[in-house]
Amino acid sequence: MSEPAAPIPAPLAAPRTDLTDGEWHRLHPSTPVLRGGIFMVAIIGFIIANLRERLVDLFLGEENYRGDPIDAIYERGAAGWALLIVAGVLLVIIGVFYLSWRMHTFRVTGEIVEVRSGVVFRSNRKARLDRVQGVNLARPLIARLFGAARLEITVAGQDGNVQLAYLGSKLADDLRRDILHLASGLWQARQPADLPGVPAAAAPTPIVPATAPPAHTALGDFATARYNEFRAPELDPDAAPPESVVRIPPGRLIGSVVLSGFTVFLLLAGVGLIVSVVAGSSGWVLVAVLPGLLGSVGYYFSRITKTLRFSIAGTPDGVRVGFGLLSTSSQTLPPGRIHAIKVSQPILWRRFGWWQVSINTAGQAAGRSSAPATSANILPVGTLADVEKVLQLALPGFDTDTQRALVENGLLGGHKRDAALADFYSNAPARAAWLRPFSWWRTGWAVSDQVAVIRRGVLSRDLILVPLARMQGVRISQGPVRRRLRLASADLHTVAGPVSASLPVIDVDEALVLFEWMSTGAVRSALADTTHQWSRAGKPSPAREAAE
């Protein structure tokens, strides 16, 4: 295992932007175009569909468009009225988009992020900063051309996310930083200058250019700025220590996508297609299978391009996960917002020593986030050393020699199968082979530094880590078969997500020990937890002081 990653520096009190002054602000001026883009594409498609014959004549020189709508308008002498109607429709569309932009405002205070929107039907959404589970920043390709980005604040609770689409790219970066600082407790709701009797600092005198720059200069600066944004890395090199950054080489990423269950399905479908052709009954098979085989090309392209330039790093505000080539996304997970972690290895990856890391967060449980589904995988594919770095970022302080050995043993070792690795787990007894004949010897659990660890699986190796402070319950169950074998199953309940912290078989006496460990450990960990105010790490919480 590699050396521990360097500690992440504490957040600094960077100057706050004007967007966090508690006043109402509007979104980027290009928002109507970006949000109404699909509607405009539909209109253009309708026009092209009705004028396709005239377009064929334009490109091929064959006149075969008699009787199309334009001819009918000319014959009736209604060209002027038609142009007037088209102009009126365009003005109405532009007016609706403009009103929508004018009525869509937001504000950020020391406690909430609030958004008001709607022209006819008004809506008001609020996200409490003390419930922020993450801040997602997405830059779709078209929005990047306008220098805009979409910011989404994910919070705990059903349908509680707040989206700001769109903001200027630089303003979105600054606002993400400010929201995370406010949520961390780094800044109070009111600064000393806001208090009565305290003079405010003199505002700097704005610098106004004597003359506006020429149009061609402004256009050139705009194009240069967009070009630099496309070339710039998603993660600022100064935002995190270089030794804490994990990146995925393109070759490994492509290999992991190819060596997936979807590829196995395609191979089986291809074999079936060949067999049907040889047997002479390929008609219906081609109709059923061939479109799927052609569509798989798009699937591979999408999977690879969306995960290129992947990086995960530890920043002062939490774990930063970024990915994407043409359209980019980044997600910042503050400390203490990760409820469960799963390190898994599909059997096709075992030869290369690759692993995947998935997480559960309360923002995923809300089920309405616009973030890509891949955001649940904070490490799509990585080596054992990469897994160690990611676990240190997701579980700060979980990096002692014993804990690293515990993780390594959970990933590579097993009961009575690898004498070179000391076994740290309470394993399932041999009689569990009646229910888990191939994996009973790799099924076990352990607890270290208020983190529960579960090991399971053979074909797909899984290692589950659950911070006890985030655990929401523990259940021990026993059916008639398990009762006969003196076995039980255990489940550690967390927020909903791709990670299921379950132990399929365990000795019934061990199950009672596990229940006691988890229930008492969860209470102690919750009392000692201070991650909800992560800028004050190390200071005991009031609940902990009262308990002591």
C-alpha positions as CSV (number, residue, x, y, z in Angstrom):
1,M,0.0,0.0,0.0
2,S,1.2,3.5,-0.7
3,E,2.0,6.2,1.8
4,P,-0.9,8.3,3.2
5,A,-1.9,11.3,1.2
6,A,-0.9,14.7,2.5
7,P,-3.4,16.4,4.9
8,I,-5.9,18.7,3.3
9,P,-5.4,22.4,4.4
10,A,-8.1,24.1,6.4
11,P,-10.4,26.4,4.4
12,L,-9.3,30.0,4.3
13,A,-11.7,32.9,4.7
14,A,-11.7,34.0,1.0
15,P,-13.5,37.2,0.2
16,R,-17.2,36.8,-0.3
17,T,-18.7,37.6,-3.7
18,D,-21.6,40.0,-4.1
19,L,-23.9,37.1,-4.8
20,T,-23.9,36.2,-1.0
21,D,-25.1,39.6,0.2
22,G,-28.6,38.4,0.8
23,E,-30.0,40.5,-2.1
24,W,-31.9,39.2,-5.1
25,H,-29.9,38.5,-8.2
26,R,-30.7,37.4,-11.7
27,L,-29.1,34.6,-13.7
28,H,-26.8,34.8,-16.7
29,P,-28.3,36.8,-19.7
30,S,-27.9,33.7,-22.0
31,T,-30.2,31.7,-19.7
32,P,-33.3,32.1,-22.0
33,V,-31.4,30.8,-25.0
34,L,-29.9,27.9,-23.1
35,R,-33.1,26.9,-21.3
36,G,-35.3,27.4,-24.5
37,G,-32.8,25.6,-26.7
38,I,-34.9,22.4,-27.0
39,F,-38.0,24.4,-27.9
40,M,-36.1,26.2,-30.6
41,V,-34.7,23.0,-32.0
42,A,-38.3,21.6,-32.2
43,I,-39.4,24.7,-34.2
44,I,-36.5,24.4,-36.6
45,G,-37.3,20.6,-37.0
46,F,-40.9,21.4,-37.8
47,I,-39.9,24.0,-40.4
48,I,-37.4,21.6,-42.1
49,A,-39.9,18.8,-42.1
50,N,-42.5,21.0,-44.0
51,L,-39.9,22.4,-46.4
52,R,-37.9,19.3,-47.1
53,E,-38.8,19.2,-50.9
54,R,-37.6,22.8,-51.3
55,L,-34.4,22.0,-49.5
56,V,-33.8,19.0,-51.8
57,D,-34.2,21.3,-54.7
58,L,-31.7,23.8,-53.2
59,F,-29.0,21.1,-52.9
60,L,-29.8,18.7,-55.8
61,G,-31.4,21.1,-58.3
62,E,-34.6,19.0,-58.8
63,E,-37.9,20.8,-58.5
64,N,-40.4,18.5,-56.9
65,Y,-41.9,20.7,-54.2
66,R,-45.2,21.8,-56.0
67,G,-48.0,22.3,-53.5
68,D,-45.8,22.9,-50.4
69,P,-46.9,25.6,-47.9
70,I,-44.8,28.3,-49.4
71,D,-46.4,27.9,-52.9
72,A,-49.8,28.0,-51.3
73,I,-48.9,31.3,-49.6
74,Y,-47.6,32.9,-52.7
75,E,-50.6,31.8,-54.8
76,R,-53.0,33.4,-52.3
77,G,-50.9,36.6,-52.0
78,A,-50.5,36.2,-48.3
79,A,-46.7,36.5,-48.1
80,G,-46.9,39.7,-46.1
81,W,-49.3,38.3,-43.6
82,A,-47.2,35.2,-43.3
83,L,-44.0,37.2,-42.6
84,L,-46.0,39.3,-40.1
85,I,-47.3,36.2,-38.3
86,V,-43.7,34.7,-38.2
87,A,-42.3,37.9,-36.8
88,G,-45.1,38.1,-34.2
89,V,-44.5,34.5,-33.1
90,L,-40.8,35.2,-32.7
91,L,-41.5,38.3,-30.7
92,V,-43.8,36.4,-28.4
93,I,-41.3,33.7,-27.9
94,I,-38.5,36.2,-27.2
95,G,-40.9,38.1,-24.8
96,V,-41.8,34.9,-22.9
97,F,-38.1,34.0,-22.5
98,Y,-37.2,37.5,-21.4
99,L,-40.0,37.6,-18.8
100,S,-39.0,34.2,-17.6
101,W,-35.5,35.4,-17.1
102,R,-36.6,38.6,-15.4
103,M,-38.9,36.7,-13.0
104,H,-36.2,34.1,-12.2
105,T,-34.2,35.4,-9.3
106,F,-32.2,34.0,-6.4
107,R,-30.5,35.1,-3.2
108,V,-28.0,33.6,-0.8
109,T,-28.0,34.5,2.9
110,G,-26.2,33.1,5.9
111,E,-28.8,30.4,6.3
112,I,-30.5,29.6,3.0
113,V,-30.3,29.6,-0.8
114,E,-33.6,30.7,-2.2
115,V,-34.9,30.7,-5.8
116,R,-38.1,32.4,-7.1
117,S,-39.3,31.6,-10.7
118,G,-42.3,31.5,-12.9
119,V,-44.4,34.0,-14.8
120,V,-48.0,32.8,-14.5
121,F,-47.4,30.1,-11.8
122,R,-44.9,31.3,-9.3
123,S,-42.6,28.9,-7.3
124,N,-40.3,29.4,-4.4
125,R,-37.6,26.9,-3.4
126,K,-35.3,27.1,-0.4
127,A,-32.2,25.0,0.5
128,R,-31.0,25.3,4.1
129,L,-27.2,25.6,4.2
130,D,-26.9,23.4,7.3
131,R,-28.5,20.6,5.3
132,V,-26.2,20.9,2.2
133,Q,-25.0,17.5,1.1
134,G,-23.1,18.6,-1.9
135,V,-22.7,21.3,-4.6
136,N,-22.7,20.2,-8.3
137,L,-21.3,22.3,-11.0
138,A,-22.1,21.3,-14.6
139,R,-20.9,22.9,-17.8
140,P,-22.8,21.5,-20.8
141,L,-21.2,22.0,-24.2
142,I,-23.6,24.7,-25.4
143,A,-23.4,26.5,-22.1
144,R,-19.6,26.5,-22.2
145,L,-19.8,28.3,-25.6
146,F,-21.6,31.2,-23.8
147,G,-19.3,31.1,-20.7
148,A,-22.1,29.8,-18.5
149,A,-22.5,26.9,-16.0
150,R,-25.3,25.2,-14.0
151,L,-25.0,25.1,-10.2
152,E,-27.1,22.7,-8.2
153,I,-27.2,22.6,-4.4
154,T,-28.2,19.1,-3.1
155,V,-29.7,19.0,0.3
156,A,-31.1,16.3,2.6
157,G,-34.8,15.7,2.2
158,Q,-37.3,14.8,-0.5
159,D,-37.3,17.1,-3.6
160,G,-35.2,19.7,-1.8
161,N,-32.5,20.4,-4.3
162,V,-32.1,24.0,-5.7
163,Q,-30.7,24.7,-9.2
164,L,-29.3,27.9,-10.6
165,A,-29.3,27.5,-14.4
166,Y,-27.3,29.4,-15.6
167,L,-24.6,31.5,-14.1
168,G,-21.4,32.9,-15.5
169,S,-18.7,30.3,-15.3
170,K,-16.4,32.3,-13.0
171,L,-19.3,33.4,-10.8
172,A,-20.5,29.8,-10.5
173,D,-17.1,28.7,-9.2
174,D,-17.0,31.6,-6.7
175,L,-20.6,31.0,-5.5
176,R,-19.9,27.3,-5.0
177,R,-17.0,28.2,-2.8
178,D,-19.0,30.8,-0.8
179,I,-21.9,28.4,-0.3
180,L,-19.6,25.7,1.1
181,H,-17.9,28.2,3.3
182,L,-21.2,29.4,4.7
183,A,-22.4,25.8,5.2
184,S,-19.2,25.0,7.0
185,G,-19.6,27.7,9.6
186,L,-16.5,29.6,8.4
187,W,-18.6,32.7,8.0
188,Q,-21.4,33.7,10.2
189,A,-24.8,34.8,8.9
190,R,-23.8,38.4,9.7
191,Q,-20.4,39.9,9.4
192,P,-19.2,42.4,12.1
193,A,-19.6,45.2,9.6
194,D,-23.3,44.3,9.4
195,L,-23.9,44.8,13.1
196,P,-25.3,48.0,14.5
197,G,-22.6,50.5,15.6
198,V,-19.9,48.9,13.6
199,P,-18.7,51.1,10.7
200,A,-18.6,49.3,7.4
201,A,-15.4,49.2,5.4
202,A,-15.1,51.7,2.6
203,A,-16.1,50.3,-0.7
204,P,-13.4,50.3,-3.3
205,T,-13.8,52.9,-6.1
206,P,-14.8,51.1,-9.3
207,I,-12.4,51.5,-12.2
208,V,-14.4,52.6,-15.2
209,P,-12.6,52.6,-18.6
210,A,-12.6,56.0,-20.4
211,T,-13.9,54.4,-23.6
212,A,-15.5,51.2,-24.4
213,P,-13.3,48.7,-26.2
214,P,-13.8,48.2,-29.9
215,A,-16.3,45.5,-30.9
216,H,-13.7,43.3,-32.6
217,T,-11.5,43.5,-29.5
218,A,-14.4,42.5,-27.2
219,L,-15.3,39.6,-29.5
220,G,-11.7,38.5,-29.6
221,D,-11.4,38.6,-25.8
222,F,-14.7,36.6,-25.5
223,A,-13.4,33.9,-27.9
224,T,-10.0,33.8,-26.1
225,A,-11.7,33.4,-22.8
226,R,-13.9,30.5,-24.1
227,Y,-10.8,28.8,-25.7
228,N,-8.9,29.1,-22.4
229,E,-11.9,27.6,-20.5
230,F,-12.0,24.6,-22.8
231,R,-8.3,24.0,-22.3
232,A,-8.2,24.6,-18.6
233,P,-8.4,21.6,-16.2
234,E,-11.6,21.1,-14.3
235,L,-9.6,21.1,-11.0
236,D,-7.6,24.2,-10.2
237,P,-4.0,23.0,-9.4
238,D,-4.0,25.3,-6.4
239,A,-7.2,23.8,-5.0
240,A,-5.7,20.6,-3.7
241,P,-2.3,19.1,-2.9
242,P,-1.1,17.3,-6.0
243,E,-0.4,14.1,-4.0
244,S,-4.1,13.9,-3.0
245,V,-5.3,14.0,-6.6
246,V,-6.4,10.7,-8.3
247,R,-6.7,10.6,-12.1
248,I,-7.7,7.8,-14.5
249,P,-5.4,7.2,-17.5
250,P,-7.5,7.0,-20.7
251,G,-6.3,3.5,-21.6
252,R,-7.5,2.1,-18.2
253,L,-10.8,3.9,-18.6
254,I,-11.5,2.5,-22.0
255,G,-10.4,-0.9,-20.9
256,S,-12.8,-0.8,-17.9
257,V,-15.7,0.1,-20.1
258,V,-14.9,-2.7,-22.6
259,L,-14.5,-5.3,-19.8
260,S,-18.0,-4.8,-18.5
261,G,-21.1,-6.8,-18.2
262,F,-22.6,-4.9,-21.1
263,T,-19.8,-6.2,-23.4
264,V,-20.6,-9.8,-22.3
265,F,-24.2,-9.2,-23.2
266,L,-23.1,-7.9,-26.6
267,L,-20.9,-10.9,-27.3
268,L,-23.8,-13.2,-26.4
269,A,-26.1,-11.2,-28.7
270,G,-23.6,-11.3,-31.5
271,V,-23.2,-15.1,-31.2
272,G,-27.0,-15.5,-31.3
273,L,-27.1,-13.3,-34.4
274,I,-24.4,-15.4,-36.2
275,V,-26.2,-18.7,-35.2
276,S,-29.5,-17.4,-36.6
277,V,-27.9,-16.3,-39.9
278,V,-26.3,-19.7,-40.3
279,A,-29.6,-21.4,-39.5
280,G,-31.4,-19.3,-42.1
281,S,-33.8,-17.6,-39.7
282,S,-32.2,-14.3,-39.4
283,G,-35.1,-12.0,-40.4
284,W,-36.7,-11.4,-37.1
285,V,-33.4,-11.7,-35.2
286,L,-31.9,-8.8,-37.3
287,V,-35.0,-6.7,-36.5
288,A,-34.7,-7.4,-32.8
289,V,-30.9,-7.4,-32.2
290,L,-29.2,-5.3,-34.9
291,P,-30.6,-1.9,-33.6
292,G,-29.3,-2.7,-30.2
293,L,-25.9,-3.6,-31.5
294,L,-25.7,-0.4,-33.4
295,G,-26.9,1.6,-30.4
296,S,-24.1,0.1,-28.3
297,V,-21.6,2.2,-30.2
298,G,-23.4,5.3,-28.8
299,Y,-23.4,3.7,-25.3
300,Y,-19.6,3.2,-25.3
301,F,-19.0,6.6,-26.7
302,S,-21.1,8.3,-24.1
303,R,-19.6,6.3,-21.2
304,I,-16.1,7.1,-22.3
305,T,-16.5,10.8,-23.1
306,K,-18.4,11.5,-19.9
307,T,-15.7,10.0,-17.7
308,L,-12.6,11.3,-19.6
309,R,-10.5,13.8,-17.6
310,F,-11.7,12.3,-14.4
311,S,-10.2,13.5,-11.2
312,I,-10.9,13.2,-7.5
313,A,-9.1,15.3,-4.9
314,G,-9.4,16.6,-1.4
315,T,-10.1,20.3,-1.1
316,P,-10.6,22.4,2.0
317,D,-14.4,22.2,1.3
318,G,-14.6,18.5,0.8
319,V,-14.1,15.8,-1.8
320,R,-14.1,17.2,-5.4
321,V,-15.1,14.8,-8.2
322,G,-14.8,16.1,-11.7
323,F,-15.2,14.5,-15.1
324,G,-16.2,15.1,-18.7
325,L,-14.6,16.0,-22.1
326,L,-17.0,18.2,-24.0
327,S,-19.6,18.6,-21.3
328,T,-18.0,18.7,-17.8
329,S,-19.4,18.1,-14.3
330,S,-17.9,18.5,-10.9
331,Q,-19.3,17.6,-7.5
332,T,-18.1,18.7,-4.1
333,L,-19.0,16.5,-1.2
334,P,-18.5,18.3,2.2
335,P,-17.0,16.2,5.1
336,G,-19.4,14.0,6.8
337,R,-21.9,13.8,3.9
338,I,-20.8,10.3,2.7
339,H,-23.0,7.7,4.5
340,A,-21.6,4.5,3.0
341,I,-18.8,3.4,0.7
342,K,-18.4,0.3,-1.4
343,V,-15.2,-0.9,-3.0
344,S,-16.0,-3.6,-5.6
345,Q,-14.1,-5.6,-8.2
346,P,-16.0,-7.3,-11.1
347,I,-14.4,-10.6,-12.0
348,L,-13.4,-9.3,-15.5
349,W,-11.2,-6.7,-13.7
350,R,-9.4,-9.0,-11.4
351,R,-6.6,-9.8,-13.8
352,F,-5.7,-6.1,-14.0
353,G,-6.1,-5.3,-10.3
354,W,-8.8,-2.7,-10.9
355,W,-11.4,-1.5,-8.4
356,Q,-14.5,0.7,-8.3
357,V,-15.6,3.0,-5.4
358,S,-19.3,3.9,-5.0
359,I,-21.0,6.0,-2.2
360,N,-24.3,6.8,-0.7
361,T,-25.2,10.4,0.0
362,A,-28.5,12.0,1.3
363,G,-28.7,14.0,-1.9
364,Q,-29.0,10.8,-3.9
365,A,-31.8,9.7,-1.6
366,A,-33.9,12.7,-2.6
367,G,-34.0,11.2,-6.1
368,R,-34.5,14.4,-8.0
369,S,-30.9,15.5,-8.6
370,S,-29.9,16.4,-12.2
371,A,-26.4,15.3,-11.6
372,P,-25.3,12.4,-13.8
373,A,-25.7,8.9,-12.4
374,T,-22.0,8.4,-12.5
375,S,-21.7,10.9,-9.6
376,A,-22.4,7.9,-7.3
377,N,-19.1,6.4,-8.5
378,I,-16.4,8.6,-7.0
379,L,-13.8,6.3,-8.5
380,P,-15.0,4.5,-11.7
381,V,-11.8,2.4,-12.0
382,G,-8.6,2.6,-10.1
383,T,-5.7,0.6,-8.7
384,L,-5.3,-0.5,-5.1
385,A,-3.2,2.6,-4.4
386,D,-5.9,4.8,-5.9
387,V,-8.5,3.1,-3.6
388,E,-6.4,3.9,-0.6
389,K,-6.2,7.6,-1.5
390,V,-9.9,7.8,-2.1
391,L,-10.8,6.2,1.2
392,Q,-8.5,8.6,3.0
393,L,-10.4,11.5,1.3
394,A,-13.9,10.0,2.0
395,L,-13.0,9.0,5.6
396,P,-10.6,11.5,7.0
397,G,-8.4,10.0,9.7
398,F,-9.0,6.4,8.6
399,D,-5.4,6.0,7.5
400,T,-3.5,4.2,10.3
401,D,-1.3,1.1,9.4
402,T,-3.9,-1.2,11.1
403,Q,-6.7,0.3,9.1
404,R,-4.8,0.1,5.8
405,A,-4.1,-3.5,6.6
406,L,-7.8,-4.0,7.4
407,V,-8.8,-2.6,4.0
408,E,-6.1,-4.6,2.1
409,N,-7.2,-7.8,3.9
410,G,-10.9,-7.1,3.1
411,L,-10.1,-6.7,-0.6
412,L,-7.5,-9.4,-1.2
413,G,-7.7,-11.8,1.7
414,G,-10.1,-14.4,2.9
415,H,-10.8,-16.9,5.6
416,K,-8.4,-19.9,5.3
417,R,-7.4,-18.9,1.8
418,D,-4.5,-16.5,2.1
419,A,-2.1,-17.2,5.0
420,A,0.1,-14.3,3.9
421,L,-2.4,-11.8,5.1
422,A,-3.5,-11.7,8.7
423,D,-7.3,-11.9,9.0
424,F,-8.9,-9.1,11.0
425,Y,-12.5,-10.0,10.5
426,S,-15.1,-12.0,12.4
427,N,-16.0,-14.5,9.7
428,A,-19.0,-16.7,9.0
429,P,-18.7,-20.3,10.3
430,A,-18.2,-23.2,8.1
431,R,-21.8,-24.3,8.3
432,A,-22.7,-21.1,6.4
433,A,-21.5,-23.0,3.3
434,W,-25.0,-24.5,3.1
435,L,-26.3,-21.0,2.1
436,R,-23.2,-19.4,0.6
437,P,-21.1,-22.3,-0.7
438,F,-18.6,-20.2,-2.7
439,S,-18.4,-17.0,-0.6
440,W,-18.9,-18.0,3.1
441,W,-15.1,-17.9,3.7
442,R,-15.0,-14.2,2.5
443,T,-18.0,-13.1,4.6
444,G,-17.1,-11.2,7.7
445,W,-17.2,-7.9,9.6
446,A,-15.0,-5.6,11.7
447,V,-15.1,-2.2,13.4
448,S,-12.2,0.3,13.5
449,D,-12.2,3.9,14.7
450,Q,-16.0,4.2,14.6
451,V,-16.2,2.8,11.0
452,A,-18.0,-0.5,10.4
453,V,-16.4,-2.7,7.7
454,I,-18.1,-5.6,5.9
455,R,-16.4,-8.0,3.5
456,R,-18.3,-10.3,1.1
457,G,-18.5,-11.8,-2.4
458,V,-16.2,-14.0,-4.6
459,L,-17.2,-13.4,-8.2
460,S,-17.6,-9.7,-7.4
461,R,-15.5,-8.8,-4.4
462,D,-17.1,-6.1,-2.2
463,L,-15.8,-4.2,0.8
464,I,-18.4,-1.9,2.5
465,L,-17.4,0.9,4.9
466,V,-20.1,2.7,7.0
467,P,-19.2,5.6,9.4
468,L,-21.2,4.8,12.5
469,A,-22.1,8.5,12.9
470,R,-24.0,8.3,9.6
471,M,-25.7,4.9,10.3
472,Q,-29.4,5.2,10.8
473,G,-30.2,1.7,12.2
474,V,-29.2,-1.9,12.5
475,R,-31.3,-5.0,11.9
476,I,-30.6,-8.7,12.7
477,S,-33.0,-11.2,11.0
478,Q,-33.3,-14.9,11.1
479,G,-35.5,-17.2,8.9
480,P,-36.3,-20.8,9.5
481,V,-33.3,-22.1,7.6
482,R,-30.9,-19.8,9.3
483,R,-32.5,-20.6,12.6
484,R,-31.8,-24.3,12.0
485,L,-28.2,-23.6,11.1
486,R,-27.8,-21.1,14.0
487,L,-27.1,-18.3,11.5
488,A,-28.5,-14.8,11.0
489,S,-28.2,-11.9,8.6
490,A,-27.4,-8.3,9.4
491,D,-28.2,-5.0,7.7
492,L,-26.8,-1.6,8.5
493,H,-29.3,1.0,7.4
494,T,-28.1,4.2,5.7
495,V,-29.7,6.6,3.3
496,A,-30.8,5.1,0.0
497,G,-28.2,4.6,-2.7
498,P,-26.2,2.0,-4.6
499,V,-24.4,0.7,-1.5
500,S,-26.2,-1.9,0.5
501,A,-24.5,-2.6,3.8
502,S,-25.7,-6.1,4.4
503,L,-24.1,-9.3,5.8
504,P,-25.9,-12.3,4.4
505,V,-24.6,-14.9,6.9
506,I,-23.2,-14.6,10.4
507,D,-23.1,-16.8,13.4
508,V,-26.1,-16.1,15.7
509,D,-23.9,-15.3,18.7
510,E,-21.7,-13.0,16.5
511,A,-24.9,-11.3,15.4
512,L,-25.7,-10.3,18.9
513,V,-22.2,-8.9,19.4
514,L,-22.5,-7.0,16.1
515,F,-25.8,-5.5,17.2
516,E,-24.3,-4.3,20.5
517,W,-21.2,-2.9,18.8
518,M,-23.2,-1.0,16.1
519,S,-26.0,0.3,18.3
520,T,-23.7,1.7,21.1
521,G,-21.0,2.8,18.6
522,A,-23.5,4.8,16.5
523,V,-24.7,6.8,19.6
524,R,-21.1,7.6,20.7
525,S,-20.1,8.5,17.2
526,A,-23.1,10.8,16.7
527,L,-22.3,12.6,19.9
528,A,-18.7,13.2,19.0
529,D,-19.4,14.1,15.4
530,T,-18.5,17.7,14.3
531,T,-18.4,17.3,10.5
532,H,-21.6,19.4,10.1
533,Q,-19.3,22.4,10.9
534,W,-16.2,21.1,9.2
535,S,-14.3,24.4,9.3
536,R,-14.3,24.0,13.1
537,A,-12.8,20.5,13.0
538,G,-11.3,19.5,16.3
539,K,-13.6,21.5,18.4
540,P,-16.0,19.4,20.5
541,S,-19.7,19.8,19.7
542,P,-22.1,21.0,22.4
543,A,-23.7,17.5,22.5
544,R,-20.3,15.9,23.1
545,E,-19.5,18.3,25.9
546,A,-22.8,17.6,27.5
547,A,-22.3,13.9,27.3
548,E,-18.9,14.2,28.8
